[in-house]
Amino acid sequence: MKPMFTVLLFTSCLAAVVYARSAYQLPSGVELFRTQIVTSFSCAGRPYGYYADVANDCAIFHVCYPVNDEVGNIIEEAQFSFMCGNQTIFNQESLTCARPEESYPCDQAETLYDLSNAEFGRIPEDAGFPVSTTFI
């Protein structure tokens, strides 16, 4: 009985991890704001960063996160999808949700993917953070 429980627990945990990294897993009720969602955006080949979903009028954005193995090879390209609040779109220039009239034009958002994500997630060496290799 115990081995069966262990297998079921492991399978459930694995399914939860896969589900958590699935694209377009949006909150319930999203259909009240957007009746049709185009699921064509992919993180394949994209570096770590935030990406406006132009096919969904930038109401949806994605965080792409390449997962590397211990040698540095990409083993998975995790994609996390989010919906901007009512009457806002994802502004690829500022990487925030904002009103459309205050945002970079959605139909041109893809032109900023490389520029806005070029330094995303990197900490400059001169950031002023104390670095210590001494452990007490």
Backbone as JSON Lines, residues from 0, in Angstrom:
{"i":0,"aa":"M","n":[0.82,-1.2,0.0],"ca":[0.0,0.0,0.0],"c":[0.86,1.27,0.0]}
{"i":1,"aa":"K","n":[1.94,1.25,0.8],"ca":[2.8,2.41,0.89],"c":[3.49,2.73,-0.45]}
{"i":2,"aa":"P","n":[4.01,1.72,-1.2],"ca":[4.61,2.04,-2.5],"c":[3.6,2.67,-3.47]}
{"i":3,"aa":"M","n":[2.36,2.2,-3.43],"ca":[1.33,2.74,-4.31],"c":[1.05,4.21,-3.96]}
{"i":4,"aa":"F","n":[0.99,4.51,-2.67],"ca":[0.78,5.88,-2.23],"c":[1.93,6.77,-2.68]}
{"i":5,"aa":"T","n":[3.15,6.27,-2.56],"ca":[4.34,7.02,-2.97],"c":[4.3,7.32,-4.47]}
{"i":6,"aa":"V","n":[3.93,6.34,-5.26],"ca":[3.83,6.53,-6.71],"c":[2.75,7.56,-7.04]}
{"i":7,"aa":"L","n":[1.61,7.49,-6.39],"ca":[0.54,8.45,-6.63],"c":[0.96,9.86,-6.22]}
{"i":8,"aa":"L","n":[1.64,9.97,-5.09],"ca":[2.1,11.27,-4.63],"c":[3.12,11.86,-5.61]}
{"i":9,"aa":"F","n":[4.07,11.05,-6.06],"ca":[5.07,11.5,-7.02],"c":[4.42,11.95,-8.32]}
{"i":10,"aa":"T","n":[3.47,11.17,-8.82],"ca":[2.77,11.51,-10.07],"c":[2.0,12.81,-9.91]}
{"i":11,"aa":"S","n":[1.36,13.01,-8.78],"ca":[0.61,14.24,-8.54],"c":[1.54,15.45,-8.5]}
{"i":12,"aa":"C","n":[2.69,15.29,-7.83],"ca":[3.66,16.4,-7.76],"c":[4.21,16.73,-9.14]}
{"i":13,"aa":"L","n":[4.52,15.71,-9.92],"ca":[5.04,15.91,-11.27],"c":[4.0,16.62,-12.13]}
{"i":14,"aa":"A","n":[2.75,16.21,-12.03],"ca":[1.68,16.85,-12.8],"c":[1.53,18.31,-12.39]}
{"i":15,"aa":"A","n":[1.68,18.6,-11.11],"ca":[1.57,19.98,-10.64],"c":[2.68,20.85,-11.22]}
{"i":16,"aa":"V","n":[3.9,20.32,-11.29],"ca":[5.02,21.07,-11.86],"c":[4.79,21.32,-13.34]}
{"i":17,"aa":"V","n":[4.38,20.31,-14.07],"ca":[4.11,20.46,-15.51],"c":[2.99,21.47,-15.72]}
{"i":18,"aa":"Y","n":[1.93,21.4,-14.94],"ca":[0.81,22.31,-15.06],"c":[1.26,23.74,-14.78]}
{"i":19,"aa":"A","n":[2.11,23.92,-13.77],"ca":[2.56,25.25,-13.39],"c":[3.39,25.91,-14.48]}
{"i":20,"aa":"R","n":[4.05,25.13,-15.3],"ca":[4.89,25.69,-16.35],"c":[4.2,25.67,-17.71]}
{"i":21,"aa":"S","n":[2.93,25.42,-17.74],"ca":[2.2,25.37,-18.99],"c":[1.79,26.77,-19.43]}
{"i":22,"aa":"A","n":[1.86,26.98,-20.71],"ca":[1.45,28.27,-21.26],"c":[-0.07,28.41,-21.23]}
{"i":23,"aa":"Y","n":[-0.51,29.64,-21.15],"ca":[-1.93,29.99,-21.22],"c":[-2.77,29.39,-20.1]}
{"i":24,"aa":"Q","n":[-2.2,29.14,-18.95],"ca":[-2.96,28.72,-17.79],"c":[-3.37,30.0,-17.06]}
{"i":25,"aa":"L","n":[-4.46,30.58,-17.51],"ca":[-4.92,31.86,-17.0],"c":[-6.01,31.65,-15.94]}
{"i":26,"aa":"P","n":[-6.26,32.63,-15.1],"ca":[-7.26,32.47,-14.04],"c":[-8.67,32.29,-14.59]}
{"i":27,"aa":"S","n":[-9.5,31.64,-13.8],"ca":[-10.89,31.47,-14.22],"c":[-11.53,32.86,-14.29]}
{"i":28,"aa":"G","n":[-12.47,33.01,-15.19],"ca":[-13.14,34.28,-15.38],"c":[-12.49,35.16,-16.43]}
{"i":29,"aa":"V","n":[-11.36,34.71,-16.97],"ca":[-10.66,35.51,-17.98],"c":[-11.54,35.71,-19.22]}
{"i":30,"aa":"E","n":[-12.45,34.77,-19.45],"ca":[-13.33,34.87,-20.62],"c":[-14.29,36.06,-20.51]}
{"i":31,"aa":"L","n":[-14.46,36.63,-19.34],"ca":[-15.28,37.82,-19.19],"c":[-14.61,39.04,-19.84]}
{"i":32,"aa":"F","n":[-13.3,39.02,-19.91],"ca":[-12.54,40.12,-20.49],"c":[-12.11,39.84,-21.92]}
{"i":33,"aa":"R","n":[-11.94,38.57,-22.24],"ca":[-11.44,38.18,-23.55],"c":[-12.14,36.9,-23.96]}
{"i":34,"aa":"T","n":[-13.04,36.98,-24.93],"ca":[-13.83,35.8,-25.3],"c":[-13.04,34.78,-26.1]}
{"i":35,"aa":"Q","n":[-12.12,35.22,-26.93],"ca":[-11.3,34.28,-27.71],"c":[-9.83,34.55,-27.43]}
{"i":36,"aa":"I","n":[-9.13,33.5,-27.03],"ca":[-7.71,33.63,-26.76],"c":[-6.94,32.83,-27.8]}
{"i":37,"aa":"V","n":[-6.04,33.5,-28.49],"ca":[-5.18,32.85,-29.48],"c":[-3.98,32.3,-28.73]}
{"i":38,"aa":"T","n":[-3.71,31.01,-28.91],"ca":[-2.63,30.35,-28.16],"c":[-1.41,30.06,-29.04]}
{"i":39,"aa":"S","n":[-1.01,31.03,-29.84],"ca":[0.08,30.8,-30.79],"c":[1.46,31.24,-30.29]}
{"i":40,"aa":"F","n":[1.52,32.02,-29.22],"ca":[2.83,32.5,-28.75],"c":[3.63,31.34,-28.17]}
{"i":41,"aa":"S","n":[4.92,31.33,-28.47],"ca":[5.81,30.29,-27.96],"c":[7.11,30.92,-27.46]}
{"i":42,"aa":"C","n":[7.65,30.34,-26.41],"ca":[8.93,30.79,-25.86],"c":[10.12,30.1,-26.52]}
{"i":43,"aa":"A","n":[9.87,29.23,-27.46],"ca":[10.95,28.48,-28.11],"c":[12.0,29.43,-28.67]}
{"i":44,"aa":"G","n":[13.23,29.26,-28.22],"ca":[14.34,30.05,-28.72],"c":[14.44,31.46,-28.15]}
{"i":45,"aa":"R","n":[13.58,31.8,-27.22],"ca":[13.61,33.16,-26.66],"c":[14.4,33.17,-25.35]}
{"i":46,"aa":"P","n":[15.14,34.25,-25.11],"ca":[15.86,34.36,-23.84],"c":[14.89,34.72,-22.7]}
{"i":47,"aa":"Y","n":[15.4,34.63,-21.49],"ca":[14.64,34.99,-20.3],"c":[14.13,36.41,-20.44]}
{"i":48,"aa":"G","n":[12.82,36.6,-20.26],"ca":[12.27,37.94,-20.36],"c":[10.75,37.96,-20.43]}
{"i":49,"aa":"Y","n":[10.23,39.16,-20.59],"ca":[8.8,39.42,-20.68],"c":[8.44,39.71,-22.14]}
{"i":50,"aa":"Y","n":[7.3,39.16,-22.59],"ca":[6.92,39.29,-23.99],"c":[5.42,39.58,-24.13]}
{"i":51,"aa":"A","n":[5.1,40.66,-24.83],"ca":[3.71,40.98,-25.14],"c":[3.18,39.98,-26.15]}
{"i":52,"aa":"D","n":[1.94,39.57,-25.98],"ca":[1.29,38.63,-26.9],"c":[0.49,39.44,-27.91]}
{"i":53,"aa":"V","n":[1.1,39.75,-29.03],"ca":[0.49,40.6,-30.05],"c":[-0.77,39.98,-30.62]}
{"i":54,"aa":"A","n":[-0.81,38.65,-30.75],"ca":[-1.99,37.97,-31.29],"c":[-3.21,38.15,-30.4]}
{"i":55,"aa":"N","n":[-2.99,38.49,-29.14],"ca":[-4.09,38.75,-28.2],"c":[-4.16,40.23,-27.82]}
{"i":56,"aa":"D","n":[-3.76,41.08,-28.76],"ca":[-3.83,42.53,-28.6],"c":[-3.1,43.02,-27.35]}
{"i":57,"aa":"C","n":[-2.07,42.29,-26.96],"ca":[-1.22,42.62,-25.8],"c":[-1.97,42.6,-24.46]}
{"i":58,"aa":"A","n":[-3.18,42.05,-24.45],"ca":[-3.91,41.89,-23.19],"c":[-3.26,40.78,-22.35]}
{"i":59,"aa":"I","n":[-2.52,39.9,-23.03],"ca":[-1.8,38.81,-22.38],"c":[-0.31,39.03,-22.6]}
{"i":60,"aa":"F","n":[0.48,38.67,-21.6],"ca":[1.93,38.68,-21.77],"c":[2.51,37.41,-21.18]}
{"i":61,"aa":"H","n":[3.72,37.12,-21.54],"ca":[4.36,35.87,-21.13],"c":[5.73,36.15,-20.54]}
{"i":62,"aa":"V","n":[6.11,35.33,-19.58],"ca":[7.48,35.31,-19.08],"c":[8.08,34.03,-19.62]}
{"i":63,"aa":"C","n":[9.15,34.16,-20.37],"ca":[9.88,33.01,-20.89],"c":[11.09,32.78,-20.0]}
{"i":64,"aa":"Y","n":[11.3,31.53,-19.64],"ca":[12.4,31.19,-18.73],"c":[13.06,29.9,-19.19]}
{"i":65,"aa":"P","n":[14.2,30.01,-19.89],"ca":[14.91,28.8,-20.29],"c":[15.5,28.12,-19.05]}
{"i":66,"aa":"V","n":[15.2,26.84,-18.9],"ca":[15.71,26.05,-17.77],"c":[16.92,25.27,-18.26]}
{"i":67,"aa":"N","n":[18.05,25.46,-17.6],"ca":[19.3,24.82,-18.0],"c":[19.65,23.65,-17.09]}
{"i":68,"aa":"D","n":[20.37,22.69,-17.66],"ca":[20.9,21.6,-16.84],"c":[22.21,22.07,-16.21]}
{"i":69,"aa":"E","n":[22.87,21.18,-15.49],"ca":[24.1,21.55,-14.78],"c":[25.25,21.95,-15.7]}
{"i":70,"aa":"V","n":[25.18,21.59,-16.99],"ca":[26.23,21.95,-17.94],"c":[25.89,23.23,-18.7]}
{"i":71,"aa":"G","n":[24.66,23.69,-18.57],"ca":[24.25,24.91,-19.26],"c":[23.39,24.7,-20.48]}
{"i":72,"aa":"N","n":[23.07,23.44,-20.81],"ca":[22.2,23.15,-21.94],"c":[20.74,23.41,-21.56]}
{"i":73,"aa":"I","n":[19.99,23.99,-22.47],"ca":[18.57,24.24,-22.21],"c":[17.83,22.91,-22.27]}
{"i":74,"aa":"I","n":[17.15,22.57,-21.18],"ca":[16.38,21.33,-21.13],"c":[14.88,21.58,-21.21]}
{"i":75,"aa":"E","n":[14.48,22.83,-20.98],"ca":[13.07,23.17,-21.02],"c":[12.95,24.67,-21.23]}
{"i":76,"aa":"E","n":[11.91,25.08,-21.93],"ca":[11.63,26.5,-22.1],"c":[10.29,26.78,-21.43]}
{"i":77,"aa":"A","n":[10.36,27.14,-20.16],"ca":[9.14,27.38,-19.39],"c":[8.47,28.66,-19.87]}
{"i":78,"aa":"Q","n":[7.16,28.61,-19.95],"ca":[6.38,29.77,-20.38],"c":[5.27,29.99,-19.37]}
{"i":79,"aa":"F","n":[5.25,31.18,-18.78],"ca":[4.23,31.55,-17.82],"c":[3.41,32.67,-18.44]}
{"i":80,"aa":"S","n":[2.1,32.51,-18.48],"ca":[1.22,33.48,-19.13],"c":[0.42,34.26,-18.1]}
{"i":81,"aa":"F","n":[0.22,35.55,-18.38],"ca":[-0.5,36.43,-17.47],"c":[-1.44,37.32,-18.27]}
{"i":82,"aa":"M","n":[-2.51,37.74,-17.63],"ca":[-3.48,38.64,-18.25],"c":[-3.37,40.0,-17.58]}
{"i":83,"aa":"C","n":[-3.29,41.05,-18.37],"ca":[-3.3,42.4,-17.81],"c":[-4.69,42.7,-17.27]}
{"i":84,"aa":"G","n":[-4.78,43.66,-16.39],"ca":[-6.06,44.06,-15.82],"c":[-7.0,44.64,-16.86]}
{"i":85,"aa":"N","n":[-8.25,44.76,-16.48],"ca":[-9.29,45.27,-17.36],"c":[-8.88,46.63,-17.94]}
{"i":86,"aa":"Q","n":[-9.02,46.76,-19.24],"ca":[-8.75,47.98,-20.0],"c":[-7.27,48.37,-20.0]}
{"i":87,"aa":"T","n":[-6.38,47.4,-19.76],"ca":[-4.95,47.67,-19.88],"c":[-4.33,46.64,-20.82]}
{"i":88,"aa":"I","n":[-3.16,46.99,-21.34],"ca":[-2.41,46.09,-22.21],"c":[-0.96,46.06,-21.72]}
{"i":89,"aa":"F","n":[-0.22,45.06,-22.18],"ca":[1.18,44.96,-21.79],"c":[2.01,45.9,-22.64]}
{"i":90,"aa":"N","n":[2.74,46.77,-21.99],"ca":[3.59,47.74,-22.65],"c":[4.99,47.14,-22.74]}
{"i":91,"aa":"Q","n":[5.41,46.74,-23.93],"ca":[6.71,46.08,-24.11],"c":[7.88,47.02,-23.81]}
{"i":92,"aa":"E","n":[7.65,48.29,-23.88],"ca":[8.71,49.25,-23.6],"c":[9.03,49.33,-22.1]}
{"i":93,"aa":"S","n":[8.0,49.36,-21.26],"ca":[8.21,49.48,-19.81],"c":[8.05,48.15,-19.08]}
{"i":94,"aa":"L","n":[7.62,47.12,-19.79],"ca":[7.38,45.78,-19.22],"c":[6.35,45.83,-18.09]}
{"i":95,"aa":"T","n":[5.3,46.64,-18.3],"ca":[4.21,46.77,-17.34],"c":[2.89,46.79,-18.08]}
{"i":96,"aa":"C","n":[1.81,46.58,-17.35],"ca":[0.47,46.75,-17.93],"c":[0.07,48.21,-17.75]}
{"i":97,"aa":"A","n":[-0.47,48.8,-18.8],"ca":[-0.85,50.21,-18.77],"c":[-2.02,50.43,-19.71]}
{"i":98,"aa":"R","n":[-2.62,51.6,-19.63],"ca":[-3.71,51.92,-20.54],"c":[-3.15,52.02,-21.96]}
{"i":99,"aa":"P","n":[-3.91,51.6,-22.96],"ca":[-3.41,51.58,-24.34],"c":[-2.83,52.91,-24.81]}
{"i":100,"aa":"E","n":[-3.46,54.01,-24.45],"ca":[-2.97,55.32,-24.9],"c":[-1.64,55.71,-24.25]}
{"i":101,"aa":"E","n":[-1.25,55.02,-23.19],"ca":[0.02,55.3,-22.5],"c":[1.08,54.25,-22.83]}
{"i":102,"aa":"S","n":[0.74,53.32,-23.72],"ca":[1.63,52.19,-24.01],"c":[2.27,52.3,-25.39]}
{"i":103,"aa":"Y","n":[3.37,51.6,-25.54],"ca":[3.99,51.43,-26.84],"c":[2.97,50.71,-27.73]}
{"i":104,"aa":"P","n":[2.84,51.07,-29.0],"ca":[1.83,50.43,-29.85],"c":[1.97,48.9,-29.87]}
{"i":105,"aa":"C","n":[0.88,48.23,-29.56],"ca":[0.89,46.77,-29.47],"c":[1.36,46.11,-30.76]}
{"i":106,"aa":"D","n":[0.9,46.61,-31.88],"ca":[1.26,45.97,-33.15],"c":[2.75,46.1,-33.48]}
{"i":107,"aa":"Q","n":[3.48,46.9,-32.71],"ca":[4.92,47.05,-32.91],"c":[5.73,46.46,-31.75]}
{"i":108,"aa":"A","n":[5.07,45.83,-30.8],"ca":[5.73,45.32,-29.59],"c":[6.86,44.35,-29.91]}
{"i":109,"aa":"E","n":[6.67,43.52,-30.92],"ca":[7.7,42.52,-31.25],"c":[9.03,43.16,-31.62]}
{"i":110,"aa":"T","n":[9.0,44.39,-32.12],"ca":[10.25,45.07,-32.49],"c":[11.09,45.42,-31.26]}
{"i":111,"aa":"L","n":[10.49,45.4,-30.08],"ca":[11.2,45.71,-28.84],"c":[11.61,44.48,-28.04]}
{"i":112,"aa":"Y","n":[11.23,43.29,-28.47],"ca":[11.54,42.08,-27.69],"c":[13.02,42.01,-27.32]}
{"i":113,"aa":"D","n":[13.89,42.13,-28.29],"ca":[15.33,42.0,-28.02],"c":[15.84,43.14,-27.16]}
{"i":114,"aa":"L","n":[15.45,44.35,-27.48],"ca":[15.94,45.52,-26.76],"c":[15.48,45.53,-25.3]}
{"i":115,"aa":"S","n":[14.19,45.29,-25.07],"ca":[13.67,45.38,-23.7],"c":[14.09,44.21,-22.82]}
{"i":116,"aa":"N","n":[14.49,43.1,-23.43],"ca":[14.9,41.94,-22.64],"c":[16.41,41.7,-22.66]}
{"i":117,"aa":"A","n":[17.17,42.56,-23.33],"ca":[18.61,42.35,-23.49],"c":[19.34,42.22,-22.15]}
{"i":118,"aa":"E","n":[18.99,43.04,-21.2],"ca":[19.66,43.02,-19.9],"c":[18.77,42.46,-18.8]}
{"i":119,"aa":"F","n":[17.63,41.91,-19.17],"ca":[16.67,41.42,-18.18],"c":[17.28,40.28,-17.37]}
{"i":120,"aa":"G","n":[17.17,40.38,-16.06],"ca":[17.65,39.32,-15.18],"c":[19.13,39.35,-14.88]}
{"i":121,"aa":"R","n":[19.85,40.3,-15.46],"ca":[21.29,40.4,-15.21],"c":[21.56,41.44,-14.13]}
{"i":122,"aa":"I","n":[22.46,41.14,-13.24],"ca":[22.87,42.1,-12.21],"c":[24.24,42.63,-12.6]}
{"i":123,"aa":"P","n":[24.35,43.93,-12.82],"ca":[25.65,44.5,-13.2],"c":[26.68,44.26,-12.1]}
{"i":124,"aa":"E","n":[27.91,44.05,-12.51],"ca":[28.98,43.78,-11.54],"c":[29.22,44.98,-10.62]}
{"i":125,"aa":"D","n":[28.94,46.17,-11.09],"ca":[29.16,47.36,-10.27],"c":[27.87,47.83,-9.59]}
{"i":126,"aa":"A","n":[26.95,46.91,-9.33],"ca":[25.66,47.25,-8.75],"c":[25.76,47.71,-7.3]}
{"i":127,"aa":"G","n":[26.92,47.53,-6.69],"ca":[27.09,48.0,-5.32],"c":[26.67,47.01,-4.26]}
{"i":128,"aa":"F","n":[26.36,45.78,-4.66],"ca":[25.99,44.77,-3.68],"c":[27.26,44.21,-3.05]}
{"i":129,"aa":"P","n":[27.31,44.13,-1.73],"ca":[28.49,43.54,-1.1],"c":[28.57,42.05,-1.41]}
{"i":130,"aa":"V","n":[29.74,41.62,-1.81],"ca":[29.94,40.22,-2.11],"c":[30.92,39.66,-1.09]}
{"i":131,"aa":"S","n":[30.5,38.61,-0.43],"ca":[31.35,38.01,0.58],"c":[31.43,36.51,0.34]}
{"i":132,"aa":"T","n":[32.62,35.99,0.41],"ca":[32.79,34.54,0.28],"c":[33.11,33.91,1.62]}
{"i":133,"aa":"T","n":[33.07,34.72,2.68],"ca":[33.34,34.22,4.02],"c":[32.03,33.83,4.68]}
{"i":134,"aa":"F","n":[31.97,32.62,5.16],"ca":[30.77,32.14,5.83],"c":[31.07,31.98,7.31]}
{"i":135,"aa":"I","n":[30.18,32.41,8.11],"ca":[30.38,32.3,9.56],"c":[29.61,31.12,10.1]}
